[in-house]
């Protein structure tokens, strides 16, 4: 049931899998869509659009969650299940309710009482067993665990209801209709019916049942001044494109080609087939689909990006430079696109292209420093130009980001010893070295050298 019904705060779910254990999908066009869909809702929640991230998770279950900080994670399965952008906005509004109301921080408030009941039952059960009543002791422990779980689940349902109410406020304040939120919850309700809602104990769920949630939200959403506002058709079109790209990237190519046959000449169909053919190893067909996209709009940076990406990954980096340079410029130096462009410049193995690669990649990591691949490419460019200290600094950045504190410390110390003192790069190397050393000192067992 969780596969279909959970729209949750990850820390609220005992069985939730951390996003770090799943793969994150990064795509410039998708992230741009997320930003534009979420910005008015983030503002309505009293947060800053610059401080909230919407991240796509490579998971086909219908789920969205927050873990900590101000990041909303949306599973690919949820995106594919949404019929329009307004449905996704409803989900985002709900998750922003968890962030703005501090539900992650309050998670302990729900866990501690439940844990107290469970521990008390263990103590009493063990005492009963010691007194010679093993059956009674086991019964006490089982009852205590059930009571503890029930208390926790009651807290979780309260939190989820609170996030629903917050979502209604944010949608209204942002002037966005709540119709999509209701239609999406009705999809979840249909999943409950499919699996037998009569068999679901509402008191043993992390969330209120979908029918109950719909009933509680409907009146307020329908009374909202934004209820009859039309959906944004531009966002819907962008979502269709992103969904097609996502299917082409993540689904089996045969499935994608069935869903988007050659007779379908829409933009999203060309998108999906371009990825499917590329993934399946049909470069000519992939090139043809990318060319069809460019023909439809020669100045679309995302069409230029996919054309350049296909050429680069087909072993044609020199041919990839023109579309990737245009995509980088047309997207306002989007860091993900710029990273691919920098990679292509390096892959040409032409020394004349290395200085441009360094320039492009420095801008990319400056605008998005949470990109290990960009730091790897920048380090490679520095190494190819003979700048070993800055290559080491780039390695330190990447290692720090991926949790390899030993490599981060060693590389940062090498950079410190060879970069002019008190420059910005020297100061950054110093910061990384100190942070890595502190982490190792605080966790000596974790970083103990193996003999």
C-alpha positions in Angstrom: 0.0 0.0 0.0 2.8 2.4 0.8 4.0 2.2 -2.8 0.8 4.0 -3.9 -0.5 6.0 -1.0 2.4 7.8 0.7 2.9 11.5 0.3 4.9 11.9 3.4 7.6 13.4 5.6 10.4 10.8 5.4 11.4 11.1 9.0 7.8 10.4 10.0 7.9 7.0 8.3 9.7 4.3 10.2 10.3 2.4 7.0 11.3 5.4 4.8 14.4 5.0 2.7 16.8 7.9 2.7 17.1 9.8 -0.5 20.8 9.3 -0.3 20.2 5.6 -0.8 18.3 6.2 -4.0 19.6 7.9 -7.1 18.9 11.5 -7.8 18.0 12.5 -11.3 19.3 15.9 -12.4 18.1 17.6 -15.6 18.3 21.2 -16.4 14.8 21.4 -18.0 13.2 19.5 -15.1 14.7 21.6 -12.4 13.7 24.8 -14.2 10.1 23.5 -14.4 10.2 22.6 -10.7 11.4 26.1 -9.8 8.7 27.8 -11.8 5.9 25.6 -10.5 7.0 25.9 -6.9 8.2 29.6 -6.6 4.8 31.2 -5.8 4.0 28.4 -3.4 7.3 28.7 -1.6 6.8 32.5 -1.3 3.2 31.8 0.0 4.7 29.5 2.7 6.9 32.3 3.9 10.1 30.7 2.6 12.7 31.9 0.0 12.6 30.3 -3.4 16.4 30.5 -3.3 16.6 28.3 -0.2 14.1 25.6 -1.2 15.1 22.8 -3.6 12.8 20.4 -5.5 14.7 17.2 -6.3 13.7 14.4 -8.6 14.3 10.8 -7.2 14.8 7.8 -9.6 12.0 5.8 -8.0 8.8 4.6 -9.8 6.6 4.7 -6.7 4.1 7.5 -6.3 5.7 9.3 -3.4 7.0 12.7 -2.3 8.7 13.5 1.0 11.1 15.8 2.9 13.9 14.5 5.1 15.5 17.6 6.6 16.4 21.1 5.7 14.4 22.7 2.9 14.4 20.1 0.1 11.3 18.5 -1.3 12.0 15.1 -3.0 9.6 14.0 -5.7 9.7 10.4 -7.1 9.7 9.9 -10.8 6.7 7.7 -10.4 4.7 10.6 -9.0 5.6 12.8 -11.9 4.6 10.2 -14.4 1.3 9.7 -12.6 0.4 13.4 -12.7 -1.9 14.5 -15.6 -1.0 18.1 -15.3 1.4 20.5 -13.5 -1.4 21.7 -11.1 -1.5 18.2 -9.6 2.3 18.3 -8.9 1.8 21.8 -7.4 -0.7 20.4 -5.0 1.9 17.8 -3.9 4.6 20.4 -3.6 2.3 22.6 -1.5 1.7 19.7 0.9 5.4 19.1 1.3 6.1 22.7 1.9 3.6 22.5 4.7 5.9 20.0 6.4 8.9 22.3 5.9 7.2 25.6 7.0 5.5 24.0 10.0 8.8 22.3 11.2 7.4 18.8 11.1 10.8 17.2 10.5 12.1 18.9 13.7 8.9 17.9 15.5 9.3 14.2 14.5 10.9 13.5 17.9 7.8 14.7 19.6 5.9 11.8 18.0 8.6 9.2 18.5 9.5 9.8 22.1 6.1 9.1 23.7 5.7 6.0 21.5 9.2 4.8 22.4 8.5 5.4 26.1 5.4 3.2 26.0 7.4 0.5 24.1 10.3 0.5 26.5 8.0 0.5 29.6 6.2 -2.6 28.2 9.6 -4.3 27.7 10.5 -3.6 31.3 7.2 -4.9 32.6 7.2 -7.9 30.3 10.7 -8.9 31.4 9.7 -8.5 35.0 6.7 -10.8 34.4 8.9 -13.4 32.7 11.3 -13.2 35.6 8.4 -13.9 38.0 7.7 -17.1 36.1 5.0 -16.0 33.7 6.6 -16.2 30.2 3.2 -16.0 28.4 2.0 -13.0 30.3 5.4 -11.2 29.8 5.2 -11.8 26.1 1.6 -10.5 26.0 2.6 -7.3 27.9 5.5 -6.6 25.5 3.3 -7.2 22.4 0.5 -5.0 23.8 3.0 -2.3 24.6 4.5 -2.3 21.1 1.1 -2.1 19.6 0.2 0.8 21.9 3.4 2.6 21.1 2.9 2.2 17.3 -0.6 3.4 17.6 0.5 6.5 19.4 3.1 7.2 16.8 0.7 6.7 13.9 -1.9 9.0 15.5 0.8 11.7 15.7 1.8 11.1 12.1 -1.8 11.4 10.9 -2.2 14.7 12.8 1.0 16.0 11.1 -0.2 15.0 7.6 -3.6 16.7 8.2 -1.7 19.8 9.2 0.3 19.7 6.0 -2.9 19.3 4.0 -4.4 22.4 5.6 -1.2 24.4 5.0 -1.2 23.4 1.3 -4.8 24.8 1.0 -3.6 28.1 2.4 -0.5 28.3 0.2 -2.5 27.5 -3.0 -5.0 30.1 -2.2 -2.4 32.7 -1.3 -0.5 32.0 -4.5 -3.6 32.3 -6.6 -3.3 28.7 -7.8 -6.4 26.5 -8.1 -6.6 23.5 -5.8 -8.4 21.4 -8.4 -5.2 19.5 -9.1 -4.6 18.7 -5.5 -8.1 17.1 -5.2 -7.8 15.1 -8.5 -4.5 13.7 -7.4 -5.8 12.6 -4.0 -8.7 11.0 -5.9 -6.2 9.0 -7.8 -4.7 7.8 -4.5 -8.3 7.0 -3.4 -8.7 4.8 -6.4 -5.6 2.9 -5.4 -7.2 2.3 -2.0 -10.3 0.9 -3.6 -8.2 -1.3 -5.9 -6.5 -2.9 -2.9 -9.7 -3.1 -0.8 -10.3 0.0 1.4 -12.5 -2.1 3.6 -9.4 -4.1 4.6 -7.5 -1.0 5.7 -7.5 -0.2 9.4 -7.5 3.6 9.4 -5.9 3.7 12.8 -2.9 1.8 11.6 -2.0 4.2 8.8 0.6 7.0 8.8 -1.9 9.1 6.9 -5.6 9.7 7.0 -7.4 7.8 4.3 -7.6 9.7 1.0 -11.4 10.0 1.2 -11.1 11.7 4.6 -8.4 14.0 3.3 -10.5 15.0 0.3 -13.6 15.7 2.5 -11.6 17.9 4.8 -10.0 19.9 2.0 -12.8 20.2 -0.5 -14.8 22.9 1.1 -11.9 25.2 1.7 -10.4 24.7 -1.8 -13.8 25.2 -3.5 -14.3 28.4 -1.5 -10.9 29.8 -2.5 -10.8 32.8 -4.8 -8.4 30.8 -6.9 -10.7 27.8 -7.4 -11.9 28.7 -10.9 -8.5 30.1 -12.1 -7.4 28.2 -15.2 -4.3 26.0 -15.1 -1.2 27.5 -16.7 -1.0 25.8 -20.2 2.7 26.5 -20.5 3.5 24.6 -17.3 1.3 21.7 -18.6 3.2 21.6 -21.9 6.6 21.7 -20.1 5.5 18.9 -17.8 4.5 16.8 -20.9 8.0 17.3 -22.3 9.7 16.4 -19.0 7.6 13.3 -18.6 8.5 12.2 -22.1 12.2 12.7 -21.5 11.9 10.9 -18.2 10.3 7.9 -19.9 12.8 7.8 -22.7 15.6 7.9 -20.1 14.3 5.5 -17.5 12.0 3.0 -19.3 12.9 0.1 -21.5 13.3 1.4 -25.1 10.8 -1.0 -26.4 8.2 0.3 -24.0 9.0 3.9 -24.9 8.7 3.2 -28.7 5.3 1.6 -28.1 4.1 4.6 -26.1 5.5 7.0 -28.7 5.4 5.4 -32.1 6.9 7.0 -35.2 3.5 8.2 -36.3 3.5 10.5 -33.3 5.2 13.7 -34.4 4.7 15.7 -31.2 7.6 17.4 -29.4 7.3 15.0 -26.5 7.4 12.0 -28.8 10.6 13.2 -30.5 12.0 13.8 -27.0 11.1 10.3 -25.8 12.3 8.5 -28.9 15.6 10.5 -28.9 16.5 9.1 -25.5 15.2 5.7 -26.2 17.1 5.3 -29.5 20.2 6.7 -27.9 20.0 4.3 -24.9 19.3 1.4 -27.2 22.4 2.1 -29.3 20.8 3.4 -32.5 22.8 6.7 -33.1 21.4 7.5 -36.5 17.8 7.3 -35.2 18.7 9.3 -32.1 20.4 12.0 -34.2 17.3 12.2 -36.4 15.0 12.7 -33.5 17.2 15.4 -32.1 17.3 17.1 -35.5 13.5 17.1 -35.5 13.5 18.9 -32.2 16.0 21.5 -33.5 13.9 22.0 -36.6 10.9 22.6 -34.5 12.7 25.3 -32.5 16.4 26.0 -33.4 16.9 28.2 -30.4 15.5 26.0 -27.6 18.5 25.4 -25.3 17.1 22.0 -24.1 16.8 20.8 -27.7 20.4 21.9 -28.3 21.5 20.2 -25.1 20.1 16.8 -26.1 21.6 17.0 -29.6 25.0 17.8 -28.1 24.7 15.1 -25.4 23.9 12.5 -28.0 26.8 13.5 -30.2 29.2 13.6 -27.2 28.2 10.2 -25.8 28.4 8.8 -29.4 32.1 9.7 -29.4 31.8 12.9 -31.4 32.8 15.6 -29.0 34.0 18.1 -31.7 30.6 17.9 -33.3 28.9 18.3 -29.9 30.6 21.7 -29.2 28.4 23.9 -31.3 25.0 22.8 -29.9 26.3 22.6 -26.4 27.9 26.0 -26.6 24.6 27.4 -27.9 22.7 25.6 -25.2 24.9 26.9 -22.5 24.5 30.5 -23.7 20.8 30.1 -24.4 20.1 28.8 -20.9 22.0 31.6 -19.2 24.9 29.4 -18.3 22.8 26.7 -16.6 25.4 24.8 -14.6 24.2 21.3 -15.6 24.3 22.2 -19.3 27.6 24.1 -18.9 29.1 21.0 -17.2 28.3 18.9 -20.3 29.8 21.6 -22.5 33.0 21.6 -20.4 33.1 17.8 -20.6 32.9 18.0 -24.4 35.7 20.6 -24.6 37.9 18.3 -22.6 36.9 15.2 -24.6 38.1 16.8 -27.8 41.7 16.3 -26.5 42.5 19.6 -28.1 44.8 21.7 -25.8 43.4 24.8 -27.4 40.0 24.0 -25.8 41.2 23.4 -22.2 41.3 27.1 -21.1 37.6 27.5 -22.3 36.7 24.3 -20.4 38.2 25.7 -17.2 36.3 29.0 -17.6 33.0 27.3 -18.3 33.4 24.8 -15.5 34.4 27.4 -12.9 31.2 29.2 -13.7 29.3 26.0 -13.4 30.6 25.0 -10.0 30.3 28.6 -8.8 26.5 28.4 -9.5 26.0 24.8 -8.4 28.8 23.5 -6.2 26.8 20.4 -5.3 27.8 18.6 -8.5 30.6 16.0 -8.1 30.8 15.4 -11.9 31.5 19.1 -12.5 34.3 19.2 -10.0 35.7 16.0 -11.5 35.7 17.7 -15.0 37.3 20.9 -13.6 40.0 18.9 -11.9 40.7 17.0 -15.1 41.0 20.3 -17.0 43.4 21.8 -14.5 45.5 18.6 -14.6 45.7 18.7 -18.4 46.9 22.3 -18.3 49.6 21.5 -15.6 47.9 23.2 -12.7 48.3 20.4 -10.2 47.4 22.5 -7.0 44.0 23.5 -8.4 43.4 20.0 -9.7 43.9 18.9 -6.1 41.5 21.6 -4.8 38.8 20.3 -7.3 39.5 16.8 -6.1 39.1 18.0 -2.5 35.8 19.6 -3.3 34.5 16.5 -4.9 35.7 14.2 -2.1 34.2 16.4 0.6 30.9 16.4 -1.3 30.9 12.6 -1.5 31.9 12.0 2.1 35.5 10.9 1.4 37.0 13.0 4.1 40.5 11.4 4.0 40.9 12.3 0.3 39.4 15.7 0.9 41.9 16.5 3.7 45.0 15.2 1.8 44.1 16.9 -1.5 43.2 20.2 0.3 46.5 20.1 2.2 48.4 19.7 -1.1 46.5 22.6 -2.6 47.2 24.7 0.5 51.0 24.1 0.2 51.1 25.1 -3.5 48.5 27.8 -4.0 49.4 31.4 -3.2 48.5 32.2 0.4 45.3 34.3 1.2 43.8 33.9 -2.3 40.2 32.7 -2.6 41.3 29.2 -3.7 43.8 29.0 -0.8 41.1 30.0 1.7 38.7 27.5 0.3 41.4 24.7 0.5 42.0 25.7 4.2 38.2 25.5 4.9 38.0 22.0 3.3 41.1 20.7 5.2 39.8 21.9 8.5 36.3 20.6 8.0 37.6 17.2 6.9 40.0 17.0 9.8 37.3 17.9 12.3 35.0 15.2 10.8 37.8 12.6 11.1 38.6 13.7 14.7 34.9 13.5 15.7 34.5 10.0 14.2 37.9 8.2 14.8 36.5 4.7 14.4 35.0 5.5 11.1 38.2 6.8 9.7 40.6 4.5 11.4 43.2 3.2 8.9 43.1 -0.4 8.1 46.3 -2.3 8.7 
